Every structure is written in C-alpha cells, then in structure tokens.
C-alpha cells in the first residue's frame, strides 16, 4: 500500500526516508516529503492523516474513491482528484488519483487503473532546480502525466473508429462492429466525464487563491497542462460526433437493406399473384360455362398468357429495381 516515501531537500533526494521521519522533516523549511500510496486500507489512511494533519472529509474521499475530478482547499492543504484511464482489451478502464498538497508535502493515493508514477519521480529528480520549488512542481508533473496519458487512448479509439468507418462504407460491417461502436460511445461518455473537469481544475490552480501551493514561476507549466486538457476535450467531442455519424449511417444502411429486402419480396409476391389468380379461377368449385375448356387450344393459350404477363411484369420490376 505504501509505494514510496521520499524526502527532498533543495531538490535533492534524501536517502532512507521512513514514515517515522516525516514529522521531523516537515519542520525543515527547505525540505518536502512525497508519499505515494496504492489503494491503502483504513488503518494506513488514518496513520497518514495523523502524520500530515489531513482533513477527515478529504481523507474519507481518498480512501473510498469514486470522486469526480475536482480541487478543494482544506486549510493549508490542497486536495486534488484526477481520473486516470488505461486501455484494457479494447475497453477503457478508469481509475483515480487523489493528491494532498501541502507547503512541505505531497501525498498521492492511487485507485484502480493507473500507471506507476516512477517515471514522474525520475523526471522530477532529473530537474533539481524545479523540484526545489517544492510540492507545487510535483503536482504539475503528476497532473501533466495523467493528462498526457489521455492522448494515446484517444489515438487508439480514433484509429479504431476510422477502421470501422471504412468497413461500414465497404459493406463489411457486421453486428459485432456495431456493438464495438456502442462500446466506444459509452467509453467516450465516461472519458468526457473524466477529462472535462480538468479544464476547471487547471483554471483553479492558476488563480491567486492557491499561490502558496503553486508559485508564480510554476504557473506557466500549469497553463501548458490547461492547453492539453482543452485539446483532449476537443478531441473527445470530435470522436463522439464521428461515432454518432457512424451509428446513424449504420442504422440508415440497415433500414435501406431492410427496405430492399421488402421490395424484393413484394416484387416476387406480385409475380406469384398473377398465376395464383388465374389458377384459382379455374379451381373454383361451382358449375359454370368455360368455353375454352372445350376448345383444343384453350389450355396452351391460358398458360401462354400467364407466362407472358409474368415475364412482362418481371422485366418491369427488374427495370425499376424491385428485383
């Protein structure tokens, strides 16, 4: 549950940091602690809450998860919720990351589908100057990492949708493809719920309200994340519109195929109606006078007329596209 516990002094990593060392390290003005947790239980969350003086409401949210992306301020602690996403077997799997950002600490709590933040740590540690700015730079690095991971997911979905579109117009579209389109549509709705609030989160972090957590020289980096979040939302909307168009086309083509089948059945029904009417007349059970029955050429002429009328009707239906 405790993935990593590291302290940094002036942007440099301190060795062998333990949970017991956190109270003493927090009193040093040039030092901050980055504690990483992965689906912690209630006991661990209570211990972390006591160590950093976290608000009980924020701690409860981080423990139970199922939160929408947001940013809240509890005293001197900034509480940020992010939604993460990974592609699993053609479907989007969502998770959450909760961040507690204080003047000299950052606690990250991950739930569900989420990539490890090892690369984020390596990136931060490779730039001691910016890491020396404190937890605000780590907040930017995690936020940027989460947002950038949306792009390959969107690219995968976009490529899959384009492939489905090509198959749709080539006539190779089947029921499984239609189910995949609906699955992408549902996933994009969930992705929009995860990505849309990120724009608002970045806007909040750029305000002066959080100047203690986000120094002025770090703000340009958050503006870059804000731009990426806008691009993600635009891409989601474009793909959603493409999906809606593809679904509409598939339904229209299905209706057209159904109409074509109905026309063909109606055409064959019209052809069968002619001999049915004629033969039913001669098959009626009543006494009547049919002079052609006594005529030598009566039967061939009736059959010839029926055949001729059927052939003329068949030609007409073929010409009009009903057969």
SULMONOR-V83633 format. One record per pair of residues at least 24 apart in sequence whose ideal C-beta (glycine too) atoms are under 7 Angstrom apart, sorted by the first residue. I is the first residue (numbers start at 1). GAP is how many residues later the second one is. If there is no record, write none. Layout:
i=I gap=GAP
i=I gap=GAP
This chain:
i=1 gap=36
i=1 gap=37
i=1 gap=38
i=1 gap=39
i=1 gap=40
i=1 gap=43
i=2 gap=35
i=2 gap=42
i=3 gap=33
i=3 gap=34
i=3 gap=35
i=4 gap=32
i=5 gap=30
i=6 gap=28
i=7 gap=24
i=7 gap=26
i=8 gap=24
i=8 gap=26
i=8 gap=123
i=10 gap=122
i=11 gap=117
i=11 gap=118
i=11 gap=120
i=11 gap=121
i=12 gap=116
i=13 gap=112
i=19 gap=32
i=22 gap=29
i=23 gap=28
i=26 gap=78
i=26 gap=79
i=31 gap=73
i=32 gap=72
i=32 gap=73
i=32 gap=74
i=32 gap=102
i=32 gap=103
i=33 gap=71
i=33 gap=72
i=34 gap=72
i=34 gap=104
i=35 gap=72
i=36 gap=72
i=36 gap=81
i=37 gap=70
i=37 gap=71
i=37 gap=72
i=38 gap=72
i=39 gap=72
i=40 gap=69
i=48 gap=59
i=52 gap=48
i=52 gap=50
i=52 gap=53
i=52 gap=55
i=54 gap=46
i=58 gap=42
i=61 gap=37
i=62 gap=36
i=62 gap=47
i=65 gap=31
i=65 gap=46
i=67 gap=29
i=68 gap=129
i=69 gap=125
i=69 gap=128
i=69 gap=129
i=69 gap=132
i=70 gap=127
i=70 gap=131
i=71 gap=130
i=71 gap=133
i=71 gap=134
i=76 gap=26
i=76 gap=27
i=76 gap=136
i=77 gap=24
i=77 gap=25
i=78 gap=132
i=78 gap=135
i=80 gap=59
i=80 gap=121
i=82 gap=61
i=82 gap=64
i=83 gap=111
i=84 gap=29
i=84 gap=30
i=84 gap=62
i=84 gap=65
i=85 gap=28
i=85 gap=65
i=85 gap=68
i=85 gap=106
i=85 gap=109
i=86 gap=27
i=87 gap=66
i=87 gap=69
i=91 gap=92
i=91 gap=96
i=92 gap=61
i=92 gap=95
i=92 gap=98
i=92 gap=99
i=94 gap=96
i=94 gap=100
i=97 gap=45
i=97 gap=49
i=99 gap=40
i=99 gap=43
i=101 gap=34
i=101 gap=38
i=101 gap=112
i=102 gap=33
i=103 gap=109
i=104 gap=30
i=105 gap=30
i=106 gap=29
i=106 gap=32
i=106 gap=33
i=108 gap=34
i=115 gap=34
i=117 gap=25
i=117 gap=28
i=120 gap=25
i=133 gap=82
i=133 gap=85
i=136 gap=77
i=136 gap=78
i=136 gap=79
i=136 gap=82
i=137 gap=81
i=140 gap=78
i=140 gap=81
i=140 gap=82
i=140 gap=85
i=143 gap=82
i=144 gap=81
i=147 gap=51
i=147 gap=78
i=147 gap=81
i=147 gap=82
i=147 gap=85
i=148 gap=80
i=150 gap=45
i=150 gap=82
i=154 gap=78
i=154 gap=81
i=154 gap=82
i=154 gap=85
i=157 gap=27
i=157 gap=82
i=158 gap=81
i=160 gap=24
i=161 gap=78
i=161 gap=81
i=161 gap=82
i=161 gap=85
i=164 gap=82
i=165 gap=81
i=168 gap=78
i=168 gap=81
i=168 gap=82
i=173 gap=77
i=178 gap=72
i=181 gap=62
i=181 gap=65
i=181 gap=66
i=184 gap=59
i=185 gap=58
i=188 gap=48
i=188 gap=51
i=188 gap=52
i=188 gap=55
i=191 gap=45
i=192 gap=44
i=195 gap=34
i=195 gap=37
i=195 gap=38
i=195 gap=41
i=196 gap=37
i=198 gap=31
i=199 gap=27
i=199 gap=30
i=199 gap=31
i=199 gap=34
i=202 gap=24
i=202 gap=27
i=263 gap=59
i=264 gap=58
i=264 gap=59
i=266 gap=56
i=267 gap=50
i=267 gap=55
i=267 gap=56
i=270 gap=43
i=271 gap=39
i=271 gap=42
i=271 gap=43
i=274 gap=32
i=274 gap=35
i=274 gap=36
i=274 gap=39
i=275 gap=31
i=275 gap=35
i=278 gap=24
i=278 gap=28
